[in-house]
């Protein structure tokens, strides 16, 4: 059983349905569902870098089972872009972990790993102007 707590007004997506908490709310999930809390949801306009685009595509694959094939095709393309862009052993290892979780259908776990890739990408981007 999974327990989540939502703050007043916080949104969550459960199997594609958007829910909004009225007051502080606790939810006990007793079976297998696709669930994302509002802070885990990325809007399309936030997918501005390859790692963020990867997160967004994986998120859509997680919450949109009907469109999963198309979203997974985007994930495969983006993982190739990221492996080339994050040319470090750590980055490659994280990309491999991400790809493994996607292949296993563990989208929620893959989203956590995608956040690691976003952090690495951000660090590389912030270091790039200093190196120039």
C-alpha positions as CSV (number, residue, x, y, z in Angstrom):
1,X,0.0,0.0,0.0
2,X,1.2,3.5,-0.9
3,X,0.3,6.5,1.2
4,X,0.6,10.0,-0.2
5,X,-0.3,13.3,1.3
6,X,-1.4,16.2,-0.8
7,X,-1.5,19.8,0.5
8,X,-4.6,22.0,0.0
9,X,-4.8,22.8,-3.7
10,X,-2.1,20.3,-4.7
11,X,-2.8,18.3,-7.8
12,X,-2.1,14.7,-8.6
13,X,-2.6,12.5,-11.7
14,X,-4.0,9.1,-11.0
15,X,-4.3,6.8,-14.1
16,X,-4.6,9.9,-16.3
17,X,-7.2,11.6,-14.1
18,X,-6.2,15.0,-12.6
19,X,-7.2,15.3,-8.9
20,X,-7.0,18.4,-6.7
21,X,-6.9,18.2,-3.0
22,X,-9.4,20.2,-1.0
23,X,-7.8,20.7,2.3
24,X,-4.8,18.6,3.4
25,X,-5.6,15.1,2.0
26,X,-4.1,11.6,2.6
27,X,-4.7,9.0,0.0
28,X,-4.0,5.3,0.5
29,X,-3.4,3.5,-2.8
30,X,-4.1,-0.2,-2.4
31,X,-3.5,-1.5,-5.9
32,X,-1.2,-0.8,-8.9
33,X,-1.8,2.7,-10.5
34,X,0.1,5.3,-12.3
35,X,0.3,8.3,-9.9
36,X,2.2,11.6,-10.0
37,X,1.9,14.4,-7.6
38,X,1.7,17.9,-8.9
39,X,5.4,18.7,-8.2
40,X,6.4,15.7,-10.3
41,X,4.3,16.8,-13.3
42,X,6.2,18.7,-16.0
43,X,4.4,21.0,-18.4
44,X,5.3,21.0,-22.1
45,X,6.8,24.5,-22.0
46,X,9.2,23.3,-19.2
47,X,10.7,20.6,-21.5
48,X,13.4,22.9,-22.8
49,X,16.5,20.7,-22.8
50,X,17.2,17.1,-23.9
51,X,17.1,15.8,-20.3
52,X,13.8,17.7,-19.6
53,X,12.4,16.4,-22.9
54,X,13.3,12.9,-21.9
55,X,11.6,13.3,-18.5
56,X,8.5,14.8,-20.3
57,X,8.3,11.9,-22.8
58,X,8.8,9.3,-20.0
59,X,6.1,11.0,-17.9
60,X,3.7,10.9,-20.8
61,X,4.5,7.2,-21.4
62,X,3.7,6.6,-17.7
63,X,0.4,8.5,-17.6
64,X,-0.9,7.9,-21.2
65,X,-1.0,4.1,-21.8
66,X,-2.9,4.6,-25.1
67,X,-0.1,6.7,-26.5
68,X,2.7,4.8,-24.9
69,X,4.3,3.5,-28.1
70,X,4.7,7.0,-29.5
71,X,6.1,8.3,-26.2
72,X,8.5,5.4,-26.0
73,X,9.8,6.2,-29.5
74,X,10.5,9.7,-28.3
75,X,12.3,8.3,-25.2
76,X,14.5,6.1,-27.3
77,X,15.5,9.0,-29.5
78,X,16.2,11.3,-26.6
79,X,18.2,8.8,-24.6
80,X,20.6,8.6,-27.6
81,X,20.9,12.4,-27.7
82,X,21.6,12.4,-23.9
83,X,24.3,9.7,-24.0
84,X,26.1,11.8,-26.6
85,X,25.6,15.1,-24.8
86,X,26.5,13.9,-21.3
87,X,29.8,12.3,-22.3
88,X,30.9,11.1,-18.8
89,X,30.9,7.6,-17.3
90,X,28.5,8.7,-14.6
91,X,26.1,10.1,-17.2
92,X,26.2,7.0,-19.4
93,X,25.6,4.8,-16.3
94,X,22.6,6.9,-15.4
95,X,21.3,6.7,-19.0
96,X,21.6,2.9,-18.9
97,X,19.8,2.7,-15.6
98,X,17.0,4.9,-17.0
99,X,16.8,2.8,-20.2
100,X,16.6,-0.4,-18.1
101,X,13.8,0.9,-16.0
102,X,11.8,2.0,-19.1
103,X,12.4,-1.4,-20.7
104,X,11.0,-3.1,-17.5
105,X,8.0,-0.8,-17.5
106,X,9.0,0.9,-14.3
107,X,8.2,4.4,-15.4
108,X,8.0,6.0,-12.0
109,X,11.5,4.8,-11.1
110,X,12.7,6.0,-14.5
111,X,11.3,9.4,-13.8
112,X,13.4,9.6,-10.6
113,X,16.5,8.7,-12.6
114,X,15.6,11.3,-15.3
115,X,15.7,13.9,-12.5
116,X,19.3,12.9,-11.9
117,X,20.0,13.5,-15.6
118,X,18.4,16.9,-15.4
119,X,20.7,17.8,-12.5
120,X,23.8,16.6,-14.4
121,X,22.7,18.5,-17.5
122,X,22.1,21.6,-15.5
123,X,25.6,21.3,-13.9
124,X,27.2,20.9,-17.3
125,X,25.3,23.9,-18.7
126,X,26.3,26.1,-15.8
127,X,30.0,25.0,-16.1
128,X,30.1,25.6,-19.8
129,X,30.2,29.4,-19.8
130,X,33.0,29.3,-17.2
131,X,35.1,27.0,-19.3
132,X,34.8,29.3,-22.4
